[in-house]
Amino acid sequence: MAGGGAGVPRPFPAWVGAALLLLADWALLRPALPGMFSRLMPAAAPLLQIWAVGLSRWATLWLGVHGVLRATAPREGAGSAARGWLVAAQPVAAALGLALPGLASFRELRSWGALGGARALHWGSRSDAFLLGYAAALPAAALWHKLGSLWAPPGVAARRLLGCLGSEIRRVALVLALLVLSCLGEMAIPFFTGRLTDWVQQDKTTSAFTRNITLMSVLTIASAVLEFVGDGIYNRTTGRVHSHLQGEVFRAVLRQETEFFAQNQTGAITSRVTDNTSNVCESLSKNLSLLMWYLVRGLCLLGFMLWGSLSLTIVTLAFLPVLILLPAKIGELYKSVEVQKRKVLAEASQVAIEALSAMPTVRSFANEEGEAQKFRNKLEELKTLSQREALGLVANVWTTSISGMLLKVGILYLGGKLVTRGALSSGSLVTFVLYQIQFTTAVGALLTDYPEVQKAVGSSEEVFEYLDRTPRCLPSGLLSPLNIQGLVQFQDVSFAYSSCPDVPVLQGLTFTLRPGEVTALVGPNGSGKSTVAALLQNLYQPTRGQVLLDGEPISEYEHRYLHRQVAAVGQEPQLFGRSVRENIAYGLIEKPPLEEIMAAALESGAHHFICRLPQGYDTEAGEEGSQLSGGQRQAVAVARALIRKPCVLILDDATSALDADSRLRVQQLLYTSPTRHSRSVLLITQHLSLVEQADHILFLKGGAICEQGTHQQLMEKRGLYRAMVEASAAAPE
């Protein structure tokens, strides 16, 4: 043959391999293994024979699954749906192999050694037992798979939720121990109810009745006390975690680079720090607690049900797929809807924040209804998502209720048959029914809380995204010299924002700021002046070249030290909703005395209006300084910079809102103040009267320096600077 694949076995579909495994289990393993081990092992050890059969069946099926996976890999690859089912079938193989040995051991323990011998050994080879084995193994494996998905990807976030407990994790073991003891105590009521039913029918004595009622009451009270103690320890632990996690998320956000805040809306960031973190912690304190409680309770109940009646327990387990599959799908819906709701809620919050923070603008353009309509549109999206979530919840509750009712009817019917045949006492049936009701409730609660935990996972993934995000700025350096002059050098500095790397903002800037000198940076809007100020504050990193402070790159200086030595005042300075005194001293580790704050305010021209405020320096500035005028905010911001006694002062159009008197004070501060020799000044302003006295003027256009020199030199040059001065002089007041 010409084909290059001659002699290579052709891979077959995965479903064919699964069918062959099932056929082999039915036709070969079911009849052959019990007979083989009956001959190989002594008849006096039936339990050992049963374990040998079970382990052999498990190993054979496990090897078969892996063989089929390897045989189908060349054709269907890792993404095949059929192969995915085969991978999920591995726990089914374990359940099929270990179910009969486990039940036989359990029965022997219950009857204290009265094992049914060869009958028990060959029971698993019967066709009805074979089918019942699969009926019980499949839902058990499905439940294990769904619970295990909390710990497997994408359940990494769930593991991290527990990881948030940190050193408190050691208390979880104590809580689990208390849960187990409490659940065992709760089993007293069904257990004694069944026994009392039998005793009433057998006319037992009153003393035995009273004694058992007393014991049941003691166990029930002890169970309640243990549950109370466990809940108290757990809730106290998760309360600490809430504060710690929210603080860590906020700290992680504050570490991000400046561009992060420009690219992400404030409402979205705030929603993650507050709402999403709170939801995660509420899930830890409530839903995860309930999940653990009902899981422990369900396992205890399953053990007692197996002890009471194997056949009725298998019937109960056969109903589990109905209780598992749909809630699992609804859990995925919850998770996706929760992520969408968080996104829409953040967008709605951003609309409200923007409108409320700019109310004068909204009102001046008469757009109150427009902002309200925009907010209503977001609420409509939120309502649609909430309706989808509610529909899923109704479907979940309805399915669980119907299946639970059908299960109760089936248990009562089969149990009545067993009582009639004498295989089960009336009291044991009553006990089993009570156990089964509680077990079904526990499974239903598990599957209700599971989607809630998945909702928290949807929130936690966004929270952990902030915690795991590595800032794109260089880490803080270590330099913090005792003495620093303030000599700044821009050496061939170019810069472009990471969002637009092909659009240069600055191109090859080289200039020097010297102590005792004022360097003015002028030019048209968009020429890159504010970007120069940002690079000097180490808010961004140059894409080429470097910025030096006293001969060292500014990124090498310790963060707090650098921003005490380099102080900046912008055109629209940000004040905080605190007192004027706190705003001036903002960021200082050691709070300065009032006299020092007043001296800085006096130098900036802010002292005279602060004294006229209702509480003076203790007057609240309002949110974003809303209680002060634009000029007053600028004066307070200048005082905030001066109190640091910086060696480099940046004024980025910081006098635009000042009145003539305040601007004169700033002019004196720059050119005649006794302290001017101790600092380098970078002045960016539209007021050319302040520029004329500058020691050095740089004209910036298109991100490059076109002209530089003193005012007189540039006027004589008759270039761009002179044209700007003449245009400013000709402009109407």
DAQUIJO-V384510 format. One record per backbone hydrogen bond with DSSP energy under -1.0 kcal/mol. NH is the residue of the N-H (numbers start at 1). CO is the residue of the C=O. If there is no record, write none. Layout:
BEGIN
NH & CO
NH & CO
END
This chain:
BEGIN
6 & 3
8 & 5
17 & 13
18 & 14
19 & 15
20 & 16
21 & 17
22 & 18
23 & 19
24 & 20
25 & 21
26 & 22
27 & 23
28 & 24
29 & 24
30 & 25
32 & 28
33 & 29
36 & 32
37 & 33
38 & 34
39 & 35
40 & 36
41 & 37
45 & 42
49 & 45
50 & 46
51 & 47
52 & 48
53 & 49
54 & 50
55 & 51
56 & 52
57 & 53
58 & 54
59 & 55
60 & 56
61 & 57
62 & 58
63 & 59
64 & 60
65 & 61
66 & 62
67 & 63
68 & 64
69 & 65
70 & 66
71 & 67
72 & 68
73 & 69
76 & 72
77 & 73
80 & 77
84 & 80
85 & 81
86 & 82
87 & 83
88 & 84
89 & 85
90 & 87
93 & 89
94 & 90
95 & 91
96 & 92
97 & 93
98 & 94
99 & 95
102 & 98
103 & 99
104 & 100
105 & 101
106 & 102
107 & 103
108 & 104
109 & 105
110 & 106
111 & 107
113 & 108
115 & 113
119 & 116
121 & 117
122 & 118
125 & 122
126 & 123
130 & 126
131 & 127
132 & 128
133 & 129
134 & 130
135 & 131
136 & 132
137 & 133
138 & 134
140 & 136
141 & 137
142 & 138
143 & 139
144 & 140
145 & 141
146 & 142
147 & 143
148 & 144
149 & 145
150 & 147
151 & 148
155 & 152
157 & 154
159 & 155
160 & 156
161 & 157
162 & 158
163 & 159
164 & 160
165 & 162
166 & 163
168 & 165
169 & 166
171 & 168
172 & 169
175 & 171
176 & 172
177 & 173
178 & 174
179 & 175
180 & 176
181 & 177
182 & 178
183 & 179
184 & 180
185 & 181
186 & 182
187 & 183
188 & 185
191 & 187
192 & 188
193 & 189
194 & 190
195 & 191
196 & 192
197 & 193
198 & 194
199 & 195
200 & 196
201 & 197
202 & 198
204 & 199
209 & 205
210 & 206
211 & 207
212 & 208
213 & 209
214 & 210
215 & 211
216 & 212
217 & 213
218 & 214
219 & 215
220 & 216
221 & 217
222 & 218
223 & 219
224 & 220
225 & 221
226 & 222
227 & 223
228 & 224
229 & 225
230 & 226
231 & 227
232 & 228
233 & 229
234 & 230
235 & 231
236 & 232
237 & 233
238 & 234
239 & 235
240 & 236
241 & 237
242 & 238
243 & 239
244 & 240
245 & 241
246 & 242
247 & 243
248 & 244
249 & 245
250 & 246
251 & 247
252 & 248
253 & 249
254 & 250
256 & 253
262 & 258
263 & 259
264 & 260
269 & 265
270 & 266
271 & 267
272 & 268
273 & 269
274 & 270
276 & 271
278 & 274
279 & 275
280 & 276
281 & 277
282 & 278
283 & 279
284 & 280
285 & 281
286 & 282
288 & 283
290 & 286
291 & 287
292 & 288
293 & 289
294 & 290
295 & 291
296 & 292
297 & 293
298 & 294
299 & 295
300 & 296
301 & 297
302 & 298
303 & 299
304 & 300
305 & 301
306 & 302
307 & 303
308 & 304
309 & 305
313 & 309
314 & 310
315 & 311
316 & 312
317 & 313
318 & 314
319 & 316
320 & 317
323 & 319
324 & 320
325 & 321
328 & 324
329 & 325
330 & 326
331 & 327
332 & 328
333 & 329
334 & 330
335 & 331
336 & 332
337 & 333
338 & 334
339 & 335
340 & 336
341 & 337
342 & 338
343 & 339
344 & 340
345 & 341
346 & 342
347 & 343
348 & 344
349 & 345
350 & 346
351 & 347
352 & 348
353 & 349
354 & 350
355 & 351
356 & 352
357 & 353
362 & 358
363 & 359
364 & 360
365 & 361
366 & 363
367 & 362
371 & 367
372 & 368
373 & 369
374 & 370
375 & 371
376 & 372
377 & 373
378 & 374
379 & 375
380 & 376
381 & 377
382 & 378
383 & 379
384 & 380
385 & 381
386 & 382
387 & 383
388 & 384
389 & 385
390 & 386
391 & 387
392 & 388
393 & 389
394 & 390
395 & 391
396 & 392
397 & 393
398 & 394
399 & 395
400 & 396
401 & 397
402 & 398
403 & 399
404 & 400
405 & 401
406 & 402
407 & 403
408 & 404
409 & 405
410 & 406
411 & 407
412 & 408
413 & 409
414 & 410
415 & 411
416 & 412
417 & 413
418 & 414
419 & 415
420 & 416
421 & 417
423 & 418
429 & 425
430 & 426
431 & 427
432 & 428
433 & 429
434 & 430
435 & 431
436 & 432
437 & 433
438 & 434
439 & 435
440 & 436
441 & 437
442 & 438
443 & 439
444 & 440
445 & 441
446 & 442
447 & 443
448 & 444
449 & 445
450 & 446
453 & 449
454 & 450
455 & 451
456 & 452
457 & 453
458 & 454
459 & 455
460 & 456
461 & 457
463 & 459
464 & 460
465 & 461
466 & 462
467 & 463
468 & 464
477 & 557
479 & 556
488 & 513
489 & 548
490 & 511
491 & 546
493 & 509
494 & 544
495 & 506
500 & 497
503 & 500
505 & 495
506 & 495
507 & 703
509 & 493
511 & 490
513 & 488
516 & 679
517 & 514
519 & 681
520 & 696
521 & 683
522 & 698
527 & 524
532 & 528
533 & 529
534 & 530
535 & 531
536 & 532
537 & 533
538 & 535
539 & 534
543 & 494
544 & 494
546 & 491
548 & 489
549 & 552
550 & 487
552 & 549
554 & 547
556 & 553
557 & 554
558 & 479
562 & 558
563 & 559
565 & 561
566 & 562
567 & 648
569 & 650
578 & 576
580 & 619
581 & 617
583 & 579
584 & 580
585 & 581
588 & 585
597 & 593
598 & 594
599 & 595
600 & 596
601 & 597
602 & 598
603 & 599
604 & 600
606 & 601
607 & 601
610 & 606
611 & 607
613 & 610
616 & 613
618 & 615
619 & 616
621 & 578
625 & 622
626 & 623
627 & 621
628 & 625
633 & 629
634 & 630
635 & 631
636 & 632
637 & 633
638 & 634
639 & 635
640 & 636
641 & 637
642 & 638
643 & 639
645 & 642
647 & 565
648 & 565
649 & 680
650 & 567
651 & 682
652 & 569
653 & 651
653 & 684
656 & 653
663 & 659
664 & 660
665 & 661
666 & 662
667 & 663
668 & 664
669 & 665
670 & 666
671 & 667
672 & 668
673 & 668
676 & 673
678 & 675
679 & 676
680 & 647
681 & 517
682 & 649
683 & 519
684 & 651
688 & 686
690 & 687
692 & 688
694 & 691
695 & 518
696 & 518
697 & 709
698 & 520
699 & 707
700 & 522
701 & 704
703 & 527
704 & 701
706 & 699
707 & 699
709 & 697
714 & 710
715 & 711
716 & 712
717 & 713
723 & 719
724 & 720
725 & 721
726 & 722
727 & 723
728 & 724
729 & 725
730 & 726
END
